[in-house]
Amino acid sequence: METGTKQFGMCISDSQNGFADYGCMLQIRNVHFLPDGRSVVDTVGGKRFRVLRRGMKDGYCTADIEYLEDVKVS
């Protein structure tokens, strides 16, 4: 939300690497902040991606990614 893009990437957890090698970009539609500091985030899935490199910033997992292109069906 702070960057203004209203999107973030999501991968499932992986015990060996921290998170999976593939994920999906999520577009934020709405955020409801709770009094205890948690929030409920309403999202819709978008582009799929592959993780190229993993990192960490401010306690959050980060990654360099490349988007995947779907094969067009005729």
C-alpha positions in Angstrom: 0.0 0.0 0.0 2.9 2.4 0.8 4.4 2.1 -2.7 1.1 3.0 -4.4 1.1 -0.1 -6.7 -1.6 -1.9 -4.7 -0.1 -5.2 -5.6 2.3 -7.8 -4.2 3.5 -11.3 -5.0 2.5 -14.4 -3.1 4.1 -17.8 -3.0 3.3 -20.8 -0.9 5.6 -21.8 1.9 8.5 -24.1 1.2 10.5 -25.7 4.1 13.8 -25.8 2.1 13.7 -22.4 0.4 11.4 -20.4 2.6 8.9 -20.0 -0.3 8.1 -21.7 -3.6 9.8 -21.1 -6.9 6.6 -19.9 -8.5 3.9 -17.5 -7.4 1.2 -15.1 -8.4 0.9 -11.3 -8.3 -2.1 -10.2 -6.3 -4.0 -6.9 -7.0 -5.3 -5.3 -3.8 -9.0 -4.4 -4.1 -9.7 -3.4 -0.5 -8.0 -3.4 3.0 -9.8 -3.4 6.3 -7.5 -2.5 9.3 -8.3 -4.2 12.6 -7.8 -2.5 16.0 -5.1 -5.0 17.0 -2.9 -4.1 14.1 -3.9 -7.0 11.8 -5.7 -6.4 8.5 -8.0 -8.2 6.1 -6.8 -7.8 2.5 -9.2 -8.5 -0.4 -7.2 -9.4 -3.5 -7.6 -10.9 -7.0 -4.9 -13.0 -8.7 -3.1 -11.7 -11.8 0.2 -12.6 -13.5 2.1 -15.7 -12.6 5.9 -15.5 -12.0 9.0 -17.5 -11.4 11.4 -16.6 -8.6 15.0 -15.8 -9.8 16.6 -14.7 -6.6 15.5 -14.5 -3.0 16.2 -11.8 -0.4 15.0 -10.1 2.8 14.1 -6.5 3.5 12.7 -5.0 6.7 11.8 -8.5 7.9 9.9 -9.4 4.7 10.8 -12.0 2.1 11.7 -10.4 -1.3 12.5 -11.8 -4.7 13.6 -10.9 -8.1 11.1 -12.5 -10.5 10.3 -13.0 -14.2 6.7 -13.1 -15.4 5.5 -16.2 -17.1 3.6 -16.1 -20.4 0.7 -18.4 -21.1 0.7 -20.4 -24.4 -2.1 -19.1 -26.5 -4.7 -21.7 -27.4 -6.1 -21.4 -30.9 
